[in-house]
Amino acid sequence: MFTAPAHGNERSDFSELFSLLFRMAALFLKRLTLHTIKTENTCIRRCLGKYVVQKTALAEPSHIASAPRPSCLIHAKAFSTEDTQDKREKKKKNETAFRNVGRKINERIIQVLDEKGNDLGPMHRANVIRLMAEQDLRLVPRDPGAEPPRYQLMTGTQIYQERLRRRGMERAKPKPGPTLTKELTFSSNIGQHDLDTKSKQIQQWIEKKYKVQITIKKGKNTEEPENKMEEICNQLLQTMPGIATFSSRPQPIRGGKAVMCVLRPSSQKEENACRSAQGTQRGDALNRDNGNHGASNALHQ
């Protein structure tokens, strides 16, 4: 029995297979598009192009499907509070930095100082630019927050020297961080020359903003006074008036066989108080000398 070739059935199966492959490709492209939107994948973005048509998923709820969707990938920069803070700090640093603003004067009227520091009064920025060109000067901000903002005309050499001065001041500032402590131990039998050497070393550490822990051990000489170790601590402190003070006063340790104290740098307030006290003492001594001199003159007369 003869059977006719099933060309019609083969064609139908091929159509179904092609339709299935097309649906799978469309689903894959849709998922790839959504993934690109969520992850901002630049490589896939270049492959898909700038504009991507998005179809609403059939499985989505009606309130989501009806919502409008963007018809293209939007190139947006991610927002970060850290980035904003960094930009503000950078802008503030640029505003307070010692630099030549050139012709970029944002304000219409500014207060101008000449290269010698003399006040030229408020000036229009056009006049300032003309003055800069005529005298070959630069313009640097002095007090941008004032009203009107204050600027100064300076030469290139003056700007260079001012930058060197400010750089030196920055290096001279103590670096933030925990205060380090130096330790020094010696016997109460120390000689005066060695004690002077120790005092100089302590003063160098104090000037570098170190704390100094001093431990004085009791000497083998049994005839020395009991308070000799405390007297040495006080003697060391007296060699640095207005520079150092006690962070921890002398106190016995090791069962009275040693005395320990800690010196620290004096604060600005303590330094000012020490200077005032020294000035008062000098004035009193001078007044006493003048009084004694006047009394002796009266006796001679």
GUKOL-325405 format. One record per atom (N, C-alpha, C, CB): residue in three letters; x, y, z. Coordinates in steps of 0.001 Angstrom, whole numbers, plus 500000, padded with zeros to 6 digits. Glycine has a CB too. Example, Ala and Ser with C-alpha at 12.3 -4.5 7.8 and 13.67 -1.06 7.14 Angstrom:
REM GUKOL-325405
ALA513190494310507800 ALA512300495500507800 ALA513200496700507800 ALA511308495527509046 SER512850497750507080 SER513670498940507140 SER512900500030507870 SER514084499402505725 
//
This chain:
REM GUKOL-325405
MET500860498797500000 MET500000500000500000 MET500876501226500000 MET499038500021501229 PHE500631502147499120 PHE501473503340498934 PHE501005504467499854 PHE501444503809497452 THR502028505092500588 THR501709506231501499 THR502307507504500930 THR502259505978502957 ALA501565508583500883 ALA502019509869500321 ALA502987510532501298 ALA500805510817500022 PRO504022511192500778 PRO504998511888501654 PRO504317512984502472 PRO506148512504500810 ALA504699513047503708 ALA504056514015504635 ALA504794515342504617 ALA504018513455506085 HIS504823515973503448 HIS505474517291503351 HIS504739518352504163 HIS505558517733501889 GLY503418518251504206 GLY502634519237504954 GLY502926519168506443 GLY501145519026504710 ASN503080517944506955 ASN503360517794508392 ASN504742518326508728 ASN503247516320508819 GLU505746518086507888 GLU507091518591508133 GLU507116520124508149 GLU508055518057507069 ARG506384520713507221 ARG506329522166507170 ARG505666522728508420 ARG505581522627505923 SER504642522056508931 SER503956522500510144 SER504878522392511359 SER502676521673510371 ASP505613521269511437 ASP506548521128512563 ASP507639522193512508 ASP507184519725512562 PHE508121522509511336 PHE509153523535511205 PHE508643524911511627 PHE509656523589509771 SER507391525204511282 SER506800526492511671 SER506662526597513182 SER505427526678511008 GLU506228525484513797 GLU506091525491515251 GLU507445525662515936 GLU505422524201515726 LEU508467524969515389 LEU509801525089515968 LEU510341526505515822 LEU510756524096515314 PHE510123527125514667 PHE510574528496514440 PHE509854529473515363 PHE510354528895512981 SER508527529242515554 SER507753530116516440 SER508241529988517878 SER506252529781516356 LEU508574528743518290 LEU509075528532519641 LEU510423529218519833 LEU509195527036519939 LEU511315529088518866 LEU512619529748518963 LEU512478531264519002 LEU513506529342517792 PHE511542531798518243 PHE511330533250518222 PHE510844533745519579 PHE510318533632517127 ARG509892532977520192 ARG509375533381521499 ARG510477533323522561 ARG508191532484521909 MET511328532260522463 MET512433532148523415 MET513429533295523254 MET513147530808523238 ALA513729533674522013 ALA514643534785521763 ALA514059536098522263 ALA514963534887520273 ALA512753536291522064 ALA512104537521522536 ALA512122537600524065 ALA510653537593522021 LEU511869536439524731 LEU511896536414526188 LEU513309536689526718 LEU511388535061526704 PHE514305536109526077 PHE515691536333526497 PHE516085537800526318 PHE516647535427525699 LEU515684538397525191 LEU516006539800524935 LEU515317540708525939 LEU515605540190523513 LYS514093540358526319 LYS513371541158527295 LYS514069541120528658 LYS511928540663527422 ARG514441539900529096 ARG515124539770530383 ARG516491540465530369 ARG515292538291530741 LEU517169540357529243 LEU518464541019529129 LEU518316542530529201 LEU519151540624527828 THR517246543050528618 THR516991544494528656 THR516713544971530083 THR515805544851527743 LEU515860544223530803 LEU515553544590532183 LEU516801544503533063 LEU514447543685532743 HIS517627543494532834 HIS518867543356533606 HIS519819544517533320 HIS519556542016533283 THR519837544954532080 THR520700546088531711 THR520249547368532394 THR520707546288530192 ILE518925547550532491 ILE518393548748533133 ILE518724548750534621 ILE516873548843532926 LYS518640547584535256 LYS518871547512536697 LYS520342547636537047 LYS518327546216537246 THR521204547013536275 THR522628546959536628 THR523473547985535907 THR523169545602536339 GLU522912548741534961 GLU523678549754534225 GLU524922549132533573 GLU524093550907535172 ASN524743547978532929 ASN525847547290532261 ASN526172548027530968 ASN525494545796531977 THR527332548678530940 THR527695549490529770 THR528018548636528562 THR528879550378530091 CYS528559547430528791 CYS528899546566527651 CYS527646546140526910 CYS529679545325528120 ILE526621545695527679 ILE525358545300527032 ILE524665546512526454 ILE524425544586528029 ARG524807547669527093 ARG524194548891526582 ARG524701549218525188 ARG524468550056527523 ARG526014549047524984 ARG526559549322523650 ARG526007548348522618 ARG528088549248523671 CYS525771547098523051 CYS525224546116522110 CYS523776546417521768 CYS525335544710522685 LEU522983546843522766 LEU521566547084522522 LEU521297548446521914 LEU520798546948523797 GLY522246549364522050 GLY522030550700521537 GLY521473551607522609 GLY521103550667520346 LYS521322552866522288 LYS520855553848523259 LYS519378553681523582 LYS521108555243522746 TYR518546553416522560 TYR517103553315522758 TYR516684551852522760 TYR516342554096521665 VAL515933551441523768 VAL515478550070523912 VAL513970550101524142 VAL516220549340525083 VAL513239549411523293 VAL511789549357523425 VAL511448548317524481 VAL511104549023522062 GLN510653548698525420 GLN510286547807526511 GLN508794547483526420 GLN510630548444527885 LYS508513546183526507 LYS507125545730526491 LYS506692545341527889 LYS506943544548525526 THR505461545541528184 THR504940545221529498 THR504764543715529625 THR503611545950529753 ALA505259543154530705 ALA505151541708530921 ALA503696541328531146 ALA506018541261532123 LEU503309540174530539 LEU501927539740530664 LEU501616539280532080 LEU501634538625529676 ALA502644538788532759 ALA502423538247534092 ALA502362539314535166 ALA503497537272534425 GLU502645540560534839 GLU502645541616535832 GLU501236542004536196 GLU503407542822535332 PRO501046542481537427 PRO499704542958537812 PRO499278544138536966 PRO499671543347539293 SER497988544382536979 SER497432545431536124 SER497911546814536525 SER495922545388536161 HIS498083547074537875 HIS498482548417538305 HIS499931548672537947 HIS498269548595539817 ILE500747547578537791 ILE502130547767537367 ILE502219547858535858 ILE503011546631537878 ALA501407547045535179 ALA501452547049533721 ALA500985548374533153 ALA500606545924533163 SER500061549022533820 SER499539550282533300 SER500449551462533589 SER498179550548533875 ALA501448551272534472 ALA502331552391534808 ALA503239552710533634 ALA503170552073536063 PRO503509553985533361 PRO504388554358532242 PRO505824553943532514 PRO504323555870531985 ARG506503553514531453 ARG507897553097531561 ARG508743553914530595 ARG508048551580531275 PRO509987554166530945 PRO510847554920530029 PRO511121554126528771 PRO512165555294530706 SER511171554825527664 SER511390554175526375 SER512859554077526027 SER510663554917525286 CYS513746554546526876 CYS515176554467526602 CYS515937554364527906 CYS515653555686525791 LEU517147553905527807 LEU518025553828528968 LEU518527555218529314 LEU519207552870528707 ILE518334555599530563 ILE518716556940531002 ILE520093556864531630 ILE517679557530532005 HIS521017557663531132 HIS522364557727531671 HIS522348558651532880 HIS523383558219530598 ALA522277558090534065 ALA522207558880535295 ALA523361558501536195 ALA520858558670536023 LYS523948559492536827 LYS525046559259537761 LYS524472558982539134 LYS526016560467537804 ALA525009557940539762 ALA524520557558541082 ALA524779558674542087 ALA525183556251541549 PHE523808558876542960 PHE523920559918543983 PHE524559559341545228 PHE522537560521544317 SER525457560070545815 SER526127559627547034 SER526396560835547903 SER527444558869546715 THR526060560716549194 THR526316561824550117 THR527804562034550316 THR525641561570551464 GLU528599560946550191 GLU530045561075550344 GLU530635561903549210 GLU530706559692550390 ASP530144561656547974 ASP530637562446546842 ASP530293563915547024 ASP530050561926545520 THR529058564190547482 THR528652565577547698 THR529509566241548762 THR527180565646548095 GLN529804565504549846 GLN530643566053550913 GLN532046566330550411 GLN530695565097552104 ASP532591565408549589 ASP533927565617549034 ASP533967566847548151 ASP534374564395548243 LYS532926567050547355 LYS532878568227546487 LYS532813569511547312 LYS531672568146545540 ARG532031569492548392 ARG531930570687549238 ARG533261570999549892 ARG530853570504550311 GLU533949569952550400 GLU535243570181551030 GLU536256570704550018 GLU535758568893551675 LYS536222570154548803 LYS537151570605547778 LYS536878572051547388 LYS537065569706546553 LYS535583572414547292 LYS535221573789546949 LYS535643574749548062 LYS533704573900546693 LYS535425574333549315 LYS535817575181550447 LYS537323575359550494 LYS535320574583551768 LYS538060574289550187 LYS539524574373550182 LYS539998575317549088 LYS540149572978549988 ASN539362575250547911 ASN539750576145546818 ASN539444577602547147 ASN539035575747545530 GLU538348577822547890 GLU537991579199548233 GLU538985579806549215 GLU536584579251548820 THR539470578990550149 THR540385579506551163 THR541850579378550763 THR540157578790552465 ALA542151578732549645 ALA543543578536549247 ALA544134579847548757 ALA543654577454548154 PHE545443579967548943 PHE546151581168548500 PHE546534580952547040 PHE547424581464549396 ARG545810581581546133 ARG546028581333544721 ARG545755582609543930 ARG545134580176544223 ASN546197582598542710 ASN545949583702541790 ASN544651583432541047 ASN547132583886540795 VAL543657584306541227 VAL542365584100540581 VAL542376584564539135 VAL541277584824541343 GLY543384585319538748 GLY543451585802537373 GLY542334586771537055 GLY543405584645536413 ARG541690586566535907 ARG540580587431535506 ARG539221586871535923 ARG540604587638534004 LYS539215585723536598 LYS537954585105537001 LYS537474585715538320 LYS538115583569537138 ILE536965586912538238 ILE536433587616539410 ILE534914587505539358 ILE536899589130539447 ASN534338586732540270 ASN532893586498540242 ASN532104587710540728 ASN532547585287541092 GLU532670588470541660 GLU531940589607542218 GLU532105590838541324 GLU532428589915543651 ARG531105591695541338 ARG531149592910540512 ARG531998593983541185 ARG529722593447540252 ILE531836594149542496 ILE532597595137543266 ILE533408594389544324 ILE531645596208543931 ILE534687594686544444 ILE535545594042545428 ILE536401595095546127 ILE536436592967544761 GLN536825594768547345 GLN537754595622548101 GLN539173595219547716 GLN537528595491549663 VAL539982596180547330 VAL541297595879546763 VAL542393596478547635 VAL541408596415545319 LEU543430595685547884 LEU544659596136548526 LEU545777596076547496 LEU545002595268549783 ASP546674597040547535 ASP547782597012546592 ASP548869596070547082 ASP548350598420546382 GLU549975595991546336 GLU551031595032546673 GLU551735595371547979 GLU552046594970545556 LYS551576596610548486 LYS552179596994549755 LYS551205596897550930 LYS552714598397549658 GLY549969596477550658 GLY548970596339551708 GLY548108597554551921 GLY549629596008552964 ASN548289598601551102 ASN547466599806551233 ASN546082599563550647 ASN548139601008550535 ASP545072600089551336 ASP543690599891550913 ASP543355600854549777 ASP542718600091552101 LEU542967600290548629 LEU542570601103547474 LEU541069601340547443 LEU543011600434546179 GLY540323600751548383 GLY538882600945548436 GLY538144600011547492 GLY538540602376548109 PRO536822600120547463 PRO536017599290546553 PRO536295599670545093 PRO534503599446546869 MET536420598648544247 MET536693598871542830 MET535860597912541997 MET538199598696542519 HIS535486598371540796 HIS534792597504539851 HIS535796596510539273 HIS534111598336538717 ARG535332595300538991 ARG536245594259538519 ARG536910594621537195 ARG535502592950538370 ALA536219595411536375 ALA536831595828535111 ALA538037596724535376 ALA535801596563534224 ASN537924597616536353 ASN539057598479536700 ASN540197597677537319 ASN538612599582537666 VAL539847596643538087 VAL540878595795538693 VAL541641595038537615 VAL540251594806539699 ILE540938594508536637 ILE541589593770535553 ILE542496594694534747 ILE540538593119534632 ARG542043595926534508 ARG542880596880533786 ARG544127597234534589 ARG542085598148533462 LEU543969597398535909 LEU545118597704536761 LEU546109596542536788 LEU544653598031538184 MET545612595320536789 MET546487594142536760 MET547305594114535468 MET545655592843536894 ALA546656594433534359 ALA547363594400533076 ALA548394595514532979 ALA546373594509531922 GLU548059596692533519 GLU548985597820533415 GLU550240597620534261 GLU548289599102533831 GLN550083597046535471 GLN551212596927536399 GLN551757595511536507 GLN550801597402537761 ASP551249594604535691 ASP551710593207535679 ASP551617592596537081 ASP553168593119535155 LEU550411592657537659 LEU550170592131538999 LEU549172590982538949 LEU549660593240539932 ARG549163590207540019 ARG548206589120540181 ARG547209589472541281 ARG548931587794540507 LEU546071588800541251 LEU545031589053542238 LEU544809587791543060 LEU543713589508541556 VAL544931587928544381 VAL544747586780545279 VAL543671587121546303 VAL546089586396545991 PRO542857586148546700 PRO541814586408547709 PRO542413586519549096 PRO540752585301547692 ARG541946587492549844 ARG542351587669551232 ARG541218587333552193 ARG542823589095551462 ASP540024587819551898 ASP538848587522552727 ASP537630587469551809 ASP538654588598553868 PRO537437586318551112 PRO536321586236550165 PRO534955586335550835 PRO536402584945549394 GLY534879586037552142 GLY533592586078552815 GLY533174587450553294 GLY533614585164553956 ALA534061588450553145 ALA533720589798553597 ALA532733590446552630 ALA534990590666553729 GLU532230591593553040 GLU531274592326552198 GLU531740593775552055 GLU529830592266552802 PRO532307594193550919 PRO532546593349549747 PRO533767592451549932 PRO532727594216548506 PRO533922591424549116 PRO535077590522549250 PRO536395591281549111 PRO535007589403548198 ARG537388590845549905 ARG538670591543549928 ARG539710590745549143 ARG539144591771551386 TYR540383591427548227 TYR541450590846547415 TYR542684591741547495 TYR540993590665545935 GLN543812591165547132 GLN545053591933547139 GLN545813591716545840 GLN545928591544548342 LEU546365592811545337 LEU547235592742544171 LEU548651592409544631 LEU547208594077543371 MET549263591413544014 MET550600590984544410 MET551406590621543172 MET550530589787545386 THR552710590688543324 THR553600590253542250 THR553793588740542341 THR554971590992542328 GLY554348588158541278 GLY554605586726541299 GLY555583586325542387 GLY555126586282539966 THR556587587167542644 THR557556586879543705 THR556898586897545071 THR558703587884543670 GLN555999587843545309 GLN555296587911546589 GLN554435586674546814 GLN554432589169546653 ILE553765586216545766 ILE552930585012545892 ILE553793583801546219 ILE552130584760544593 TYR554936583681545569 TYR555841582559545817 TYR556353582584547261 TYR557027582596544828 GLN556759583746547737 GLN557256583848549105 GLN556157583570550127 GLN557850585229549345 GLU554942584018549855 GLU553839583770550770 GLU553504582280550831 GLU552608584573550346 ARG553568581609549696 ARG553321580165549687 ARG554391579419550476 ARG553269579640548249 LEU555644579830550339 LEU556713579202551116 LEU556494579411552614 LEU558081579765550698 ARG556065580620552984 ARG555825580913554393 ARG554701580058554954 ARG555498582386554578 ARG553620579924554201 ARG552492579124554666 ARG552854577640554722 ARG551280579337553756 ARG553661577195553769 ARG554088575799553787 ARG554941575512555024 ARG554872575461552507 GLY555817576467555372 GLY556624576298556574 GLY555775576270557832 GLY557645577404556672 MET554729577095557877 MET553835577098559031 MET553075575791559144 MET552858578259558943 GLU552657575226558007 GLU551944573948558040 GLU552838572830558552 GLU551415573596556651 ARG554106572854558134 ARG555022571814558601 ARG555342571967560077 ARG556304571842557793 ALA555329573218560557 ALA555651573449561962 ALA554508573072562892 ALA556018574895562174 LYS553300572950562367 LYS552167572597563209 LYS552313571166563714 LYS550845572765562439 PRO551965570922564972 PRO552024569543565476 PRO550996568675564778 PRO551797569507566996 LYS551402567501564373 LYS550512566589563676 LYS549529565978564671 LYS551315565487562947 PRO548256565868564262 PRO547269565289565172 PRO547553563826565449 PRO545872565441564601 GLY547230563401566628 GLY547461562016566996 GLY547691561910568496 GLY548656561439566224 PRO547828560710568988 PRO548053560537570425 PRO549387561117570857 PRO547990559065570797 THR549404561718572047 THR550629562307572570 THR551574561200573024 THR550321563277573736 LEU552784561220572509 LEU553762560206572867 LEU554462560603574166 LEU554789560009571729 THR554909559596574879 THR555570559810576168 THR556986559266576101 THR554779559137577322 LYS557932560116576483 LYS559320559706576616 LYS559594559362578083 LYS560283560825576111 GLU560465558414578295 GLU560790557984579651 GLU562262558251579941 GLU560464556486579844 LEU562513558693581158 LEU563876559013581585 LEU564049558540583026 LEU564170560551581456 THR565113557758583273 THR565375557216584612 THR566829557483584985 THR565065555687584672 PHE567026557991586188 PHE568383558205586686 PHE568353558197588210 PHE568977559545586148 SER569543558230588795 SER569674558141590250 SER569706559539590867 SER570949557355590634 SER569362559595592139 SER569407560875592847 SER570838561313593128 SER568631560781594154 ASN571821560425592913 ASN573231560785593078 ASN573817561470591846 ASN574038559550593398 ILE572982561840590892 ILE573443562430589643 ILE574165563748589912 ILE572264562650588682 GLY575224563986589146 GLY575958565233589281 GLY575246566389588607 GLY577341565084588709 GLN575666567615588922 GLN575009568800588378 GLN575160568885586875 GLN575565570052589019 HIS576343568545586359 HIS576557568600584910 HIS575640567615584185 HIS578028568300584572 ASP575555566401584708 ASP574666565406584095 ASP573207565827584229 ASP574878564023584739 LEU572869566453585341 LEU571485566918585516 LEU571146568019584518 LEU571266567427586950 ASP572094568913584248 ASP571860569952583233 ASP571660569331581860 ASP573035570947583193 THR572419568275581553 THR572257567580580270 THR570872566943580172 THR573350566503580095 LYS570425566312581255 LYS569082565720581267 LYS568020566796581082 LYS568836564953582582 SER568229567945581714 SER567261569028581608 SER567130569523580165 SER567661570182582525 LYS568256569640579470 LYS568215570061578058 LYS567490569042577198 LYS569633570274577519 GLN567720567753577475 GLN567043566714576714 GLN565534566742576949 GLN567605565346577079 ILE565152566947578204 ILE563724567035578521 ILE563086568231577828 ILE563513567133580039 GLN563779569358577811 GLN563236570557577170 GLN563051570344575672 GLN564154571759577420 GLN563976569648575031 GLN563828569346573602 GLN562600568484573357 GLN565083568640573065 TRP562351567509574191 TRP561166566667574038 TRP559895567471574274 TRP561224565479575001 ILE559920568340575289 ILE558735569150575585 ILE558415570075574406 ILE558951569980576878 GLU559438570661573794 GLU559212571553572651 GLU558643570806571456 GLU560509572242572253 LYS558875569508571371 LYS558305568680570314 LYS556941568105570708 LYS559263567551569967 LYS556379568616571799 LYS555041568252572274 LYS554968566823572799 LYS554038568428571162 TYR556058566331573356 TYR556055565037574014 TYR555771565220575506 TYR557403564309573795 LYS555204564187576128 LYS555197564087577583 LYS556465563367578015 LYS553922563343578099 VAL556944563692579197 VAL558188563090579692 VAL557914562499581075 VAL559357564147579750 GLN558119561202581179 GLN557977560514582464 GLN559358560365583085 GLN557287559118582292 ILE559531560965584251 ILE560832560980584929 ILE560754560085586160 ILE561248562437585327 THR561684559154586234 THR561792558269587399 THR563165558474588031 THR561577556763586999 ILE563161558880589287 ILE564414559128590024 ILE564533558069591114 ILE564448560586590643 LYS565557557267591001 LYS565798556218591993 LYS566621556761593168 LYS566521555019591341 LYS566336556235594328 LYS567051556664595529 LYS568500556184595486 LYS566349556136596797 GLY569432557110595748 GLY570836556761595707 GLY571270555912596891 GLY571659558002595650 LYS572443555380596796 LYS572962554531597866 LYS573462555336599060 LYS574080553664597336 ASN573563556620598899 ASN574019557466599996 ASN572903557588601042 ASN574443558872599472 THR573139557064602209 THR572099557055603243 THR571933558399603931 THR572412556007604274 GLU572861559308603715 GLU572809560598604399 GLU572007561648603630 GLU574209561106604633 GLU571555561345602417 GLU570829562344601629 GLU569430562553602206 GLU570741561912600142 PRO568873563760602079 PRO567531564037602614 PRO566475563151601963 PRO567169565511602407 GLU565413562919602672 GLU564361562051602143 GLU563641562682600957 GLU563359561721603234 ASN563552564008600959 ASN562825564687599874 ASN563743565137598742 ASN562080565889600424 LYS564935564586598633 LYS565871565023597596 LYS565337564675596203 LYS567256564378597814 MET564715563531596075 MET564199563126594771 MET563093564078594302 MET563670561682594831 GLU562226564494595205 GLU561189565462594842 GLU561803566815594507 GLU560171565612595980 GLU562842567192595218 GLU563511568464594929 GLU564145568457593540 GLU564581568755595989 ILE564657567321593106 ILE565239567234591758 ILE564144567416590704 ILE565965565867591555 CYS562973566816590943 CYS561854566995590002 CYS561449568462589903 CYS560645566147590435 ASN561358569132591055 ASN561001570554591053 ASN562096571398590408 ASN560740571041592484 GLN563337570999590617 GLN564448571732590018 GLN564421571633588496 GLN565779571206590554 LEU564092570442587995 LEU563980570277586543 LEU562861571141585979 LEU563736568806586187 LEU561751571205586686 LEU560627572009586196 LEU560965573495586208 LEU559376571751587042 GLN561721573951587189 GLN562061575366587278 GLN562989575815586154 GLN562703575656588612 THR563682574889585512 THR564540575256584383 THR563742575510583112 THR565564574167584131 MET562427575234583134 MET561591575405581933 MET560343576211582266 MET561194574031581340 PRO560496577445582724 PRO559310578243583081 PRO558487578603581844 PRO559731579529583818 GLY557182578372581917 GLY556291578696580806 GLY556332577700579675 GLY556621580032580276 ILE557209576700579776 ILE557329575700578702 ILE556686574389579106 ILE558803575467578340 ALA556911573977580364 ALA556402572694580845 ALA555733572873582198 ALA557536571656580941 THR554905571908582533 THR554261571866583836 THR554024570409584199 THR552927572674583840 PHE553621570178585432 PHE553401568806585886 PHE552084568271585330 PHE553401568736587429 SER552150567152584653 SER550943566392584338 SER550622565446585476 SER551107565612583022 SER551666564963586142 SER551532564147587346 SER552638564566588310 SER551611562606587015 ARG552266565033589482 ARG553253565536590435 ARG554093564393591007 ARG552557566302591570 PRO555262564718591568 PRO556134563660592109 PRO555430562836593183 PRO557412564271592689 GLN555505561539593046 GLN554907560639594013 GLN555795559407594190 GLN553486560231593571 PRO555902558897595408 PRO556790557750595650 PRO556250556469595018 PRO556983557540597152 ILE557162555658594531 ILE556834554351593961 ILE557848553336594475 ILE556826554396592393 ARG557588552078594206 ARG558477550984594597 ARG558768551018596098 ARG559789551055593804 GLY557730551269596855 GLY557882551282598301 GLY558745552415598811 GLY558453549995598753 GLY558752553558598141 GLY559528554708598556 GLY560970554699598078 GLY559508554801600021 LYS561330553689597256 LYS562698553629596752 LYS562902554484595494 LYS563070552190596457 ALA561854555068594978 ALA561954555922593787 ALA560793556902593793 ALA561955555071592472 VAL560949557946593005 VAL559904558953592822 VAL559668559131591326 VAL560297560315593497 MET558408559223590944 MET558059559378589528 MET557163560584589352 MET557366558111588983 CYS557419561347588273 CYS556566562470587886 CYS556477562503586366 CYS557118563825588447 VAL555485563226585844 VAL555285563356584396 VAL555170564835584062 VAL554010562571583918 LEU555992565283583112 LEU555936566660582629 LEU555224566687581284 LEU557361567271582512 ARG554492567748581047 ARG553795567934579767 ARG554012569353579282 ARG552275567630579901 PRO553822569604577969 PRO553957570983577466 PRO552869571885578040 PRO553895571006575925 SER553221573110578323 SER552250574073578842 SER551292574492577735 SER552964575309579434 SER550048574738578119 SER549069575254577169 SER549319576736576911 SER547636575031577689 GLN548643577262575897 GLN548815578675575569 GLN548369579565576716 GLN548039579026574306 LYS547311579164577385 LYS546820579946578521 LYS547841579948579657 LYS545474579387579017 GLU548448578797579919 GLU549451578707580984 GLU550705579503580628 GLU549818577239581249 GLU551080579495579338 GLU552240580288578914 GLU551982581777579113 GLU552578580005577440 ASN550790582232578747 ASN550457583653578915 ASN550439584042580394 ASN549091583965578272 ALA549901583158581245 ALA549874583451582684 ALA551283583524583260 ALA549060582387583432 CYS552173582639582768 CYS553562582654583256 CYS554263583939582829 CYS554341581422582732 ARG554047584372581597 ARG554662585624581138 ARG554156586807581948 ARG554378585849579647 SER552853586815582230 SER552291587920583020 SER552890587937584422 SER550754587805583100 ALA553049586753585026 ALA553628586687586372 ALA555079587143586365 ALA553529585262586930 GLN555839586737585327 GLN557230587177585236 GLN557331588682585047 GLN557932586464584092 GLY556414589238584225 GLY556422590687584035 GLY556098591431585314 GLY555440591079582958 THR555153590894586099 THR554812591531587379 THR555978591480588356 THR553587590857588000 GLN556673590332588381 GLN557822590210589275 GLN558936591179588884 GLN558350588776589266 ARG559177591326587570 ARG560209592283587130 ARG559825593708587520 ARG560420592192585598 GLY558526594038587350 GLY558079595377587702 GLY558227595657589188 GLY556642595568587287 ASP557887594668590019 ASP558044594853591469 ASP559506595007591845 ASP557432593674592233 ALA560374594199591226 ALA561804594306591529 ALA562347595662591104 ALA562589593184590834 LEU561886596147589937 LEU562337597449589464 LEU561867598563590387 LEU561840597700588049 ASN560614598456590869 ASN560096599469591786 ASN560869599466593103 ASN558606599235592051 ARG561218598273593581 ARG561990598197594817 ARG563374598821594627 ARG562121596733595279 ASP564001598548593482 ASP565308599139593210 ASP565222600655593154 ASP565877598600591902 ASN564170601164592478 ASN564013602625592393 ASN563768603234593768 ASN562855602988591449 GLY562998602523594621 GLY562731603033595959 GLY563984603059596819 GLY561666602199596629 ASN564770601989596708 ASN566016601965597478 ASN566982603039597012 ASN566676600599597375 HIS567030603250595675 HIS567905604272595137 HIS567477605668595596 HIS567922604197593617 GLY566138605907595641 GLY565655607205596102 GLY565926607423597583 GLY564173607334595830 ALA565798606342598355 ALA566060606493599797 ALA567522606776600055 ALA565633605236600563 SER568429606137599300 SER569860606389599481 SER570194607815599082 SER570700605394598661 ASN569576608337598052 ASN569840609727597655 ASN569372610699598737 ASN569142610049596316 ALA568242610377599378 ALA567732611250600430 ALA568672611252601621 ALA566330610815600864 LEU569262610103601940 LEU570202610041603046 LEU571460610828602755 LEU570552608608603356 HIS571923610758601518 HIS573125611507601157 HIS572862613011601225 HIS573604611112599747 GLN571663613419600877 GLN571361614850600952 GLN571254615305602390 GLN570068615169600207 
//
